[in-house]
Amino acid sequence: MKKVPVANVILFFVLGYFVQSIVLPDGRAEAIEMNKSLATWIWNTRDIETKPEEILQFMEEQQVSDAYLQINRSIMASSYHTFIEGATARGIRVHALDGAANWATLKGATYQTNLFNWLKSYQATASELQKFSGVHLDIEPYLLSGWTYNYQNTIAFYQDRLTDGKARAKELGVSFGVDTPFWFDEQTYQNRYGKGNLAEWIIQIADVTTLMAYRDRADGGNGIIALVRNEIAFAEQYDKKISIGVETGETSESSYITFFEEGEAKMTEELLIVKTAYENSTVVEGFSIHYLDSWMALKP
């Protein structure tokens, strides 16, 4: 098998495979294929028009399996057709990404309906190679003032969107994914959906829950391994999938939430530790790297 210097170890992901690094006596690393996936978010949708080959090549080189592509309805369907066909040819599944905090309000149903109406129309005109493989919602209701002042209603509106999204994704025959922060396992609800743990409820609804476990180390009480433990237990209980998300962008928040300062080699090292910790879990689908632009600019 191919050997590479430890200093240059990168994320060896292939469609449906994750690569584990094992340090050998001579200080080099050998890659072993494991059944995991790698995803990333594409927020700047104009990139599929201005530099499609550049981002497709990057994802292919990094062996990305899934791309969450922000829906911008001002972009022509033909641009999506071309980009998704190119991604499909490289073994990359593309998911329709959308959502905002105000979707967890009474008016949020309209915003979500607009997304699914667009997606239904798009899928009807696309060839099999040009179709989206899934829907990926990123709503983040905790950004609303209602999270503090009208918590139960805000949570209920959020649950409305996920329930509706799941049903609509099923009608379209695509997978349904949801972004959530790692701390939702500390949130409860008691409303028209009954009573329970919010993270547990979401994991039951979604096909894949992407945990925004934005930390730059694997170990410790505030490390990735500990922060996702409860969600992984829920996923195992309900036979659902988890993707563990990490941040690469520069942020004004605490430096420990991103790998921006550390770079890609350190990110790889920490993700391999996380992967090893959950090696026996069948629900950890893989990792999601937030987000494409910052990942492309990340130092080695």
N, C-alpha and C positions, 0 to 999 in steps of 0.2 A: 504494500500500500504506500501511497505517496507520503513522504515525510517533509515537514516544514519546520523552520526554526520557531521556537516558542514565541519569540518576540514578534513574529509575523503571523501567528495563528489568527485566522479569521473565522467567521461563522460559516461552517460548512453545512449549509442546509440544502436539501434537494426536495422536490415535491414528495411530501409524505415521509421525509427522512431528516433527522437531526444528527449532527456529528458530535460525538464526544471526544475530547482531547485527553490522551493518556501520555504522561511524561515518561520518557524512556531514560535509561541510565546515561546516555550520551547527551542529555539535555535537549533532545528533540521531541517532537510530538507526533503521534500516529493517530490517524482519524479512524473512527469506527462508526458506521452508519447505525442510527437508531430511528425508530418510528416517531418523528416529531415534525411539526410544521413551523414556518416562519412567515409572519405577516407584517405589513406596514401600512400607515395611513398616508393618503395623498390628499392634502387639504387644498393645495393650489391647483384647481382643476384645469386652469389655462395651460398648465405644463403639458397636458396631453395634446395640445395644439402647437405649442411653441418648441417643445423639446421632447417629443414622444420617444424617439430612438435612444436618447441619452438616459431617460429614466427606465425604459425597458431593458436596456443593456445593463444598467446598474443592478436592477432587480434580478436579472438573469445571473449576473456574476455573483451576487450574494445568495443566489438560489432561494429567492423568496417564493413562497407557495400561494400566498393570498395578499391581495391589495384592497384596502378599504378606500374607495374613490369617492370623494365629495361630489354630490350632485349639484351641478350648476345648470339650471334650465335655460340659461342664455346661450349655452354652447350647443352647436348643432348636433343632432343625433349622429350624423355621419362621422364626426370626430370621435364619439364614443365607439361607434362601430369599428373604426380603424384601430383605435388603441386597444380595445378589448380583444379584437382578433389577433393583434400582435402579442398580447399577453397570453392568450390561450395557446398560441403556437409555442410559447416558451414554458408552458406548463403552469401558468399563473392564473389563479381564479380571481375574478374581480367582483367586489361586493359594493352595492350602492350605499354610500355613506351619507347620512344626514341627521339632523336633530339640533335642537337648541334648548336652552333652559325654558323659554316661553312655550315650549310644547307641553310642559307640565302645568297647563292652565286650561280654563274653560275653552279658550280659543285654539288651544293646541290641536284639537281634532282636525281643524281646517288645514293647518300646516302639514300634518301627517297625511291627510287625504290627498293634498296636492302632490306630495312625494309619490305615493302609491299610484295615483292616476297617471303621473308622468311615466313611472316605471312600467306600468301595465301597457301603456301605449308603446314605449320603447321596445319592450320584449316582443311585442306583436310584429314589429317591423324588422327585427334583427335576425340574422341567421344564427344557427346554433353556436357557431364560433364567436359570435358577437354579443351574446347574451350575458347578463349579470348572473353570477352563481349564487348570490345571496344579498340580503339586506342587512345593514349594520347601523344601528341607532346609537347616537351619542347625545343624550338629552341633558344630563347634568342638572337636575332640579334643585340641587343645593345652592345654586347660584341665584335663585330667586329669593326675594324678601319673604315670600310665603313659606319658605323652608323654616324660618324662625317664627313668623307670626301666624301662620295658618298651616302648620305642619301636616296634619292628617289629611286635609283636603288636597294639599300639594302632592302628597304621596299617592293619594287616590287617583288624581289626574295622571300622574306618572304611570301608575299601574294600568290605567285606561289605555295609554299609548302603547305599552308593551303588549297588553292583551290583544289589542286591535292589530298591532304590527305582526304579531305571531300568526294571527288568523289570515291576514292579507298575504304574508310571505308564503304560507301554506297553499293558498289559492294559486299563487304564481309558480309554485313548485320550486322555491328557492330556500336556502337556509336562512335562519334568523339569528343574528348576533347582536349583542348589547355590550356597550362599554360601561363599566361601573368602577368606582373607586374601591380600594381594598377595605375601607372602613365601613362599608355598608353592612358588614356583619355585626356592627354595633348599633344599628338602627332597627327599630321595631315599627310596626304599623298596627292600627286598630281602627278600621273603617269598614266600608261596604265590602271589602275583600276579606274581611275576617280579622284575625289577629295573628301576628307572627313576626318572624325575622325577615327584614327586607332582602338581604342577600340571598337567603334561602328561597324566598319567593321568586326572585329574578332568575336564579339558576334553574328553577323548575320550568319557567316559561321559555327561556332562551335555548336555542340549540347549542350555541357557544357563548359563554360569558367571558369577555376580555377584561381582566382585572388590571386597573391602572395602578400597579404596584410600583410607583415611581420612587425608587431608592437606588443608590449606587453601590450597594453591597448586598451580598446574599445572606450572610450570617448575622447573628445578634438579634436582640429583641425588637429592633427597629429595621431589621433586614427583610429582604424579599421573602425568604423561606418562611419566616414566622408570620408575616403579614397576610399571606395567602392560605395559611393552613386551614382555617375554618371553612373558607369557600371550597377548597379542594375536598374537604370532608363532606360538604353538602352535595357537591357534584358526584362524588362516589355513591352517596345515598340514593340519588335520583338518576344515576347513569347518564350524566350530562358531561359536556366538554368545557374545559377551562383553557384560555390562552393567557399567559402572564405577560403583561405589558410593562415596558421600561421606557424611560425618557432619554432623549439625546439632545434636546434643544437647550439653548441658553435661557436662564430664568432669573428673575429678580427675587424669587423665593429662595429657600435654603439650598445650598449647593449640593446637599446630599440626595436631592430628589432626581438628579440628572447625571448622565455620564458625559456631559459636555466638557467638563474639565479633564476627566480621566482619559477619554478616548476609546477607540474601538477595541483595542487589545484587552484593556481592563474590563470592558463590558463583556467581552467573550469569556474571560476568566470567571467573572461572577455568574454569568448565565450557566456556565458548565457546572458550577457548584450547585446552583438551584436545580438544574436538570438531574444531577446525581442524587440530590436529596429526595426527589420525587420520582425516581427511576421506576419504582414498583407500582406507581399509580397509573391506571389506564385512562384517567380522565384528563390528564395534562396534555392537551393537544400540541402545545408548543409555546412560542414566544411571539409577541407583537412589539415592533420597534416604532416608537413615536418620535419623529415622523419622518417621511421620506426626505424632505429638503434638508433637515438638520442632520439626518443620518448620512446623507451624501457628503455633507461638509464636515463630518466628524473627523477629528484628527486620528491617525493610526493608533 
